């Protein structure tokens, strides 16, 4: 899967997980220890999430890392 497609798919999964858990971009920024514009850049797929950020989000939301990283087939279907 091309990197830009993967980046957009992961951002979409993280946004969906935040919505399901009623968490905000501001909450995400605080958990990741970054400014809100940096969190926004990741949620809009302008920047990639780093592996440790995905792990921190998964732990915070009590989901598995694989829940936040779609398979190639899921990403193409989205």
Backbone bond lengths (Angstrom), bond angles and torsions (degrees), N, CA, C in turn:
res aa  C-N    CA-C-N  psi(-1)  N-CA   C-N-CA  omega(-1)  CA-C   N-CA-C  phi
1 X - - - 1.443 - - 1.532 107.72 -
2 X 1.327 118.15 130.78 1.470 120.41 178.28 1.532 111.16 -58.85
3 X 1.334 115.29 149.46 1.459 120.38 -176.45 1.514 113.49 -58.57
4 X 1.342 118.12 -40.22 1.464 119.33 -178.53 1.519 111.50 -67.40
5 X 1.328 117.24 -35.15 1.472 120.68 177.12 1.522 109.32 -67.92
6 X 1.320 117.34 -44.05 1.466 121.76 178.74 1.528 110.35 -62.09
7 X 1.325 117.33 -44.53 1.461 121.86 -179.39 1.525 110.51 -60.63
8 X 1.334 117.12 -44.56 1.474 120.59 179.00 1.520 111.27 -66.62
9 X 1.327 117.64 -38.95 1.462 121.46 -179.34 1.535 111.07 -66.20
10 X 1.323 117.20 -42.60 1.463 120.62 178.58 1.522 109.48 -65.40
11 X 1.317 117.87 -43.96 1.470 120.79 178.43 1.525 110.47 -58.87
12 X 1.330 117.16 -41.92 1.463 120.60 179.14 1.527 111.14 -63.95
13 X 1.329 117.46 -41.37 1.468 120.72 178.44 1.523 111.19 -64.52
14 X 1.322 116.74 -41.21 1.471 119.88 179.24 1.525 109.34 -65.78
15 X 1.326 118.36 -43.85 1.475 120.62 177.39 1.521 111.14 -59.01
16 X 1.322 116.64 -43.18 1.466 120.30 179.53 1.527 111.20 -64.33
17 X 1.320 116.59 -41.67 1.470 120.44 179.08 1.526 110.56 -64.90
18 X 1.323 117.17 -40.53 1.464 120.03 176.96 1.524 110.28 -60.97
19 X 1.316 116.67 -44.13 1.469 120.51 179.86 1.524 111.10 -62.64
20 X 1.329 116.43 -44.62 1.480 119.59 179.70 1.523 111.86 -60.76
21 X 1.319 116.46 -32.62 1.470 120.99 -177.76 1.526 112.31 -98.50
22 X 1.327 115.68 8.21 1.464 122.72 178.63 1.531 111.88 52.75
23 X 1.321 114.72 47.88 1.458 122.11 177.91 1.527 108.57 -111.41
24 X 1.309 115.94 152.74 1.455 120.85 -176.90 1.526 111.94 -107.47
25 X 1.312 113.98 169.89 1.464 120.83 174.40 1.528 109.47 -59.88
26 X 1.308 116.67 -38.49 1.465 121.11 178.45 1.525 110.22 -63.19
27 X 1.355 116.91 -42.11 1.466 120.60 176.93 1.527 110.17 -60.07
28 X 1.329 115.66 -44.75 1.462 120.64 -179.63 1.525 110.77 -60.57
29 X 1.310 116.63 -45.97 1.456 120.73 -179.84 1.527 110.45 -58.66
30 X 1.330 116.40 -42.73 1.468 120.18 -179.93 1.523 111.16 -63.90
31 X 1.323 117.51 -43.81 1.466 121.57 -179.48 1.523 110.93 -63.35
32 X 1.317 116.39 -38.45 1.464 120.30 -178.03 1.527 112.70 -87.22
33 X 1.332 117.27 -4.29 1.455 120.64 178.66 1.515 113.22 66.30
34 X 1.326 115.52 40.16 1.460 119.79 -178.95 1.520 109.43 -132.51
35 X 1.313 115.68 165.09 1.459 121.16 176.10 1.526 109.41 -69.58
36 X 1.326 115.46 153.92 1.462 119.90 -178.71 1.533 112.54 -59.19
37 X 1.342 120.32 -38.80 1.474 118.48 176.85 1.530 113.39 -61.07
38 X 1.315 117.66 -32.12 1.466 120.35 177.79 1.529 110.25 -68.92
39 X 1.326 116.97 -39.69 1.467 120.44 176.30 1.527 110.05 -64.84
40 X 1.329 116.67 -41.74 1.465 121.24 178.55 1.531 110.21 -60.28
41 X 1.332 117.02 -42.30 1.466 120.57 -179.76 1.521 111.26 -60.67
42 X 1.304 117.32 -35.51 1.465 120.73 178.44 1.531 110.85 -75.49
43 X 1.326 117.10 -42.08 1.467 120.36 -178.99 1.525 112.51 -67.17
44 X 1.309 117.40 -25.65 1.468 121.07 177.99 1.519 111.99 -96.49
45 X 1.332 116.68 5.78 1.466 124.13 177.49 1.523 113.14 66.25
46 X 1.323 116.98 19.78 1.466 119.26 172.84 1.518 110.67 -75.17
47 X 1.326 116.55 -24.76 1.466 123.62 174.64 1.519 107.76 -133.40
48 X 1.297 116.35 151.17 1.468 121.16 179.25 1.523 111.27 -81.84
49 X 1.329 115.79 146.56 1.457 120.49 168.63 1.522 107.47 -72.86
50 X 1.316 117.28 139.92 1.464 121.35 173.54 1.522 107.87 -83.81
51 X 1.318 116.41 157.70 1.470 121.43 -177.38 1.520 111.54 -56.22
52 X 1.334 117.13 -43.32 1.467 119.53 -178.70 1.528 111.65 -68.15
53 X 1.327 117.38 -26.94 1.471 120.13 175.79 1.522 110.48 -70.76
54 X 1.331 116.49 -42.39 1.463 120.53 177.05 1.522 109.50 -60.59
55 X 1.316 117.31 -43.78 1.469 121.46 179.56 1.524 110.63 -62.01
56 X 1.326 117.84 -42.34 1.460 121.64 179.65 1.528 111.40 -65.54
57 X 1.322 116.57 -40.25 1.468 120.80 178.65 1.517 109.99 -64.68
58 X 1.324 116.91 -44.96 1.457 121.16 179.97 1.525 110.76 -59.73
59 X 1.318 116.56 -44.54 1.464 119.93 179.48 1.533 110.64 -64.58
60 X 1.302 116.88 -44.82 1.469 123.01 -179.39 1.525 111.24 -59.93
61 X 1.336 116.77 -43.02 1.464 121.17 -178.01 1.523 113.00 -89.02
62 X 1.328 116.37 -2.07 1.460 122.07 -179.44 1.533 111.17 58.10
63 X 1.328 114.57 48.61 1.465 122.06 174.51 1.525 107.09 -128.15
64 X 1.310 116.78 168.84 1.460 118.98 177.92 1.528 109.67 -85.14
65 X 1.289 115.80 155.07 1.463 120.77 177.02 1.525 109.43 -57.85
66 X 1.314 117.13 -38.94 1.471 120.04 -179.17 1.526 112.09 -64.11
67 X 1.333 118.05 -22.66 1.466 120.21 175.46 1.530 111.29 -67.56
68 X 1.318 116.86 -24.32 1.462 121.59 -177.19 1.518 113.31 -97.43
69 X 1.336 116.77 -6.96 1.459 120.64 -178.68 1.533 108.00 -121.31
70 X 1.327 116.64 100.80 1.462 119.45 -178.01 1.521 112.24 -68.55
71 X 1.312 114.96 153.87 1.459 119.88 174.86 1.523 108.81 -72.66
72 X 1.295 117.25 167.09 1.470 121.34 178.71 1.509 111.09 -56.16
73 X 1.302 117.07 -43.66 1.467 121.91 -178.65 1.528 111.13 -62.82
74 X 1.343 116.69 -43.06 1.469 120.41 179.50 1.524 110.83 -65.00
75 X 1.314 116.68 -40.60 1.455 120.72 -178.14 1.532 111.20 -65.89
76 X 1.294 117.15 -40.03 1.463 121.29 -179.72 1.514 110.04 -68.51
77 X 1.335 118.32 -35.93 1.460 122.01 -178.53 1.528 111.87 -71.58
78 X 1.329 116.40 -25.03 1.486 120.18 -175.67 1.502 112.51 -73.90
